[in-house]
Amino acid sequence: AACERAMLGLASLSIGFITKAQCADLVPCKPAIARGRAYKLSFCIHSVSLPGLDGKKLKAGQRPFVTVATGEKVKQTELADWSQDDERWCFGEAITMEVAPHEDVLISVVCNKEVNLGLAALTHGTKCVGSICIPIASVLPMLHMQDRDIDGLVYTTEGISFDVLKDGAKTGRALMSFETKQAPPPAGNGGGAGRRNLCSEESWCNLSARGP
């Protein structure tokens, strides 16, 4: 199945991002202003499980897609494919964005709204199913070097499972990984220090370990 190929070799490290009061709106975390050296980071979207969005009953045009936003930049995936065996939405896509160590990236799961006109269905706006706010500083310590022969050295993470949240409630889980061809900054230069700040009560999105 598509999900099996996307998840092959991924050790799922379960991490949840818990939002504070200002993160409880449709967009739970406003991307922060970037500081420090920018570099290209690929967001590998493997799959999303959404208990409230049954692929067997959904119309083709209403399949979910994922948007990745940082600052004024927004990119999106193609529509997901439903895996009946795994009961999850599969993407298998990588979105590359230029980010800085102190930026926050907003990842949203979105569906198109359709209006049935009898012989045709028109897309009428979109609906956000849930979002994830990811501080880049929390990703940097997880990157490890990997030699991919033809591609050369790549810095990548394991598969990471995130809670998808809307209005403070969990609406699903997203399996992702991250990679870059540029060496991440060393701990203490936007890496380790940034992660310690995440766990303070002043941060927008606190990081907490969770079970699968």
C-alpha positions as CSV (number, residue, x, y, z in Angstrom):
1,A,0.0,0.0,0.0
2,A,1.0,3.6,-0.5
3,C,1.3,4.2,3.2
4,E,3.5,1.1,3.7
5,R,6.0,2.5,1.2
6,A,5.9,5.9,2.8
7,M,6.4,4.6,6.3
8,L,9.0,1.9,5.4
9,G,12.0,2.3,7.6
10,L,10.5,5.0,9.8
11,A,10.8,4.6,13.5
12,S,7.8,6.6,14.7
13,L,8.9,9.0,17.5
14,S,5.7,10.3,19.1
15,I,5.8,14.1,19.8
16,G,2.9,16.3,20.6
17,F,2.7,20.1,20.5
18,I,0.3,21.6,23.1
19,T,-0.9,25.1,22.3
20,K,-1.6,27.9,24.8
21,A,-4.7,30.2,24.8
22,Q,-3.6,32.3,21.8
23,C,-3.0,29.1,19.8
24,A,-6.7,27.9,20.1
25,D,-8.0,29.6,17.0
26,L,-8.2,28.2,13.5
27,V,-4.5,29.0,13.1
28,P,-3.1,27.9,16.4
29,C,0.4,29.5,16.1
30,K,1.4,32.5,14.2
31,P,4.7,32.0,12.5
32,A,7.4,34.0,14.2
33,I,9.8,36.4,12.6
34,A,12.9,34.6,11.5
35,R,16.3,35.3,13.0
36,G,19.6,33.8,12.1
37,R,20.9,32.0,9.0
38,A,18.2,30.7,6.6
39,Y,18.5,27.3,4.9
40,K,16.3,24.9,2.9
41,L,14.4,22.3,4.9
42,S,12.2,19.6,3.3
43,F,9.0,18.7,5.1
44,C,8.2,15.1,4.2
45,I,4.5,14.5,4.6
46,H,4.0,10.8,4.9
47,S,0.4,10.3,6.1
48,V,-2.4,11.7,8.2
49,S,-5.0,9.8,10.2
50,L,-8.3,11.7,10.7
51,P,-11.0,9.7,12.5
52,G,-13.6,12.3,11.5
53,L,-12.8,12.1,7.8
54,D,-13.7,8.7,6.4
55,G,-12.1,8.1,3.0
56,K,-14.8,5.5,2.1
57,K,-17.6,8.2,2.3
58,L,-15.7,11.3,1.0
59,K,-16.0,12.6,-2.5
60,A,-12.8,12.7,-4.5
61,G,-12.7,16.5,-4.6
62,Q,-13.0,16.7,-0.8
63,R,-9.9,14.7,-0.1
64,P,-7.5,16.5,2.3
65,F,-4.3,18.3,1.4
66,V,-1.6,19.8,3.6
67,T,-0.3,23.4,3.6
68,V,3.1,24.4,5.0
69,A,3.4,28.1,5.9
70,T,6.2,30.2,7.2
71,G,6.2,34.0,7.2
72,E,4.5,35.1,4.0
73,K,5.3,31.8,2.1
74,V,2.7,29.0,1.7
75,K,3.1,25.8,-0.2
76,Q,0.7,22.8,-0.5
77,T,0.6,19.2,-1.4
78,E,-1.6,17.4,-3.9
79,L,-4.8,15.8,-2.7
80,A,-4.1,12.7,-0.5
81,D,-4.9,9.1,-1.4
82,W,-7.0,7.0,1.0
83,S,-5.5,3.7,2.2
84,Q,-8.3,1.3,3.0
85,D,-5.9,-1.1,4.7
86,D,-4.3,1.4,6.9
87,E,-7.3,3.7,7.3
88,R,-5.3,6.8,6.8
89,W,-4.6,9.5,4.2
90,C,-1.3,9.0,2.3
91,F,0.8,11.8,0.7
92,G,4.4,10.7,0.2
93,E,5.3,14.3,-0.7
94,A,8.2,16.6,0.3
95,I,7.7,20.4,0.5
96,T,10.9,22.4,0.6
97,M,10.9,25.8,2.4
98,E,13.6,28.3,3.3
99,V,13.5,28.6,7.1
100,A,15.6,30.0,9.9
101,P,16.4,28.4,13.3
102,H,14.0,30.7,15.2
103,E,11.1,30.4,12.9
104,D,7.8,28.6,13.6
105,V,6.2,26.7,10.7
106,L,2.4,26.2,10.6
107,I,1.3,22.9,9.0
108,S,-2.4,22.6,8.3
109,V,-4.7,19.8,7.1
110,V,-7.3,21.3,4.8
111,C,-10.3,20.0,2.8
112,N,-12.2,21.6,-0.1
113,K,-15.8,22.4,0.3
114,E,-18.0,21.3,-2.6
115,V,-21.5,22.5,-3.6
116,N,-23.5,19.9,-5.5
117,L,-25.2,21.4,-8.6
118,G,-26.6,18.2,-9.9
119,L,-24.5,17.4,-12.9
120,A,-21.4,19.1,-11.5
121,A,-19.8,19.9,-8.2
122,L,-18.1,23.2,-7.6
123,T,-15.4,23.9,-5.0
124,H,-16.6,26.5,-2.6
125,G,-13.8,27.5,-0.2
126,T,-11.8,25.3,2.1
127,K,-12.1,24.0,5.6
128,C,-9.2,23.6,8.0
129,V,-9.4,20.2,9.8
130,G,-6.5,21.0,12.1
131,S,-3.0,22.4,12.4
132,I,0.4,21.8,13.8
133,C,2.8,24.5,14.9
134,I,6.4,23.4,14.7
135,P,9.3,25.5,16.0
136,I,12.3,24.9,13.8
137,A,14.5,24.9,16.8
138,S,12.8,21.7,18.1
139,V,13.6,19.9,14.8
140,L,17.3,20.8,14.6
141,P,18.5,18.5,17.4
142,M,16.8,15.5,15.8
143,L,18.6,15.8,12.5
144,H,21.3,13.2,11.9
145,M,23.7,12.8,9.0
146,Q,23.0,10.1,6.4
147,D,25.0,9.1,3.3
148,R,22.7,8.4,0.4
149,D,25.4,7.5,-2.2
150,I,24.2,9.4,-5.3
151,D,22.5,12.2,-3.3
152,G,25.5,12.5,-1.0
153,L,25.2,13.6,2.6
154,V,21.7,14.4,3.9
155,Y,20.7,15.5,7.4
156,T,17.4,13.8,8.3
157,T,15.1,12.8,11.1
158,E,13.2,9.7,11.9
159,G,9.5,9.5,11.3
160,I,7.8,11.8,13.8
161,S,4.1,11.6,14.8
162,F,2.4,14.9,15.6
163,D,-1.1,15.6,17.1
164,V,-3.3,17.6,14.7
165,L,-5.2,20.2,16.7
166,K,-8.2,22.4,16.1
167,D,-9.6,24.8,18.8
168,G,-7.4,22.9,21.4
169,A,-8.9,19.5,20.5
170,K,-7.1,16.7,18.9
171,T,-8.5,15.9,15.4
172,G,-5.9,13.4,14.1
173,R,-2.3,12.4,13.8
174,A,0.3,13.3,11.1
175,L,3.4,11.3,10.3
176,M,6.2,13.4,9.0
177,S,10.0,13.6,8.8
178,F,12.4,16.4,8.0
179,E,15.6,16.6,5.9
180,T,18.1,19.1,4.5
181,K,21.4,19.0,2.6
182,Q,22.8,21.8,4.7
183,A,24.4,21.1,8.0
184,P,22.2,22.4,10.8
185,P,23.6,25.0,13.2
186,P,25.4,23.5,16.3
187,A,23.6,23.2,19.6
188,G,23.8,26.5,21.4
189,N,23.6,28.5,18.2
190,G,19.8,28.3,17.7
191,G,19.6,24.6,18.3
192,G,19.8,23.4,21.9
193,A,19.0,26.8,23.3
194,G,15.9,27.2,21.2
195,R,14.6,23.8,22.4
196,R,15.1,24.7,26.0
197,N,13.0,27.9,25.4
198,L,10.2,25.8,23.9
199,C,9.6,24.1,27.3
200,S,9.2,27.4,29.1
201,E,5.8,28.7,30.0
202,E,6.4,31.8,27.9
203,S,6.6,29.9,24.6
204,W,3.6,29.7,22.2
205,C,3.7,26.0,21.7
206,N,5.1,23.7,24.4
207,L,6.8,20.4,23.5
208,S,5.8,17.2,25.4
209,A,6.6,13.6,24.9
210,R,3.6,11.3,24.3
211,G,2.9,7.7,23.7
212,P,2.0,6.4,20.2
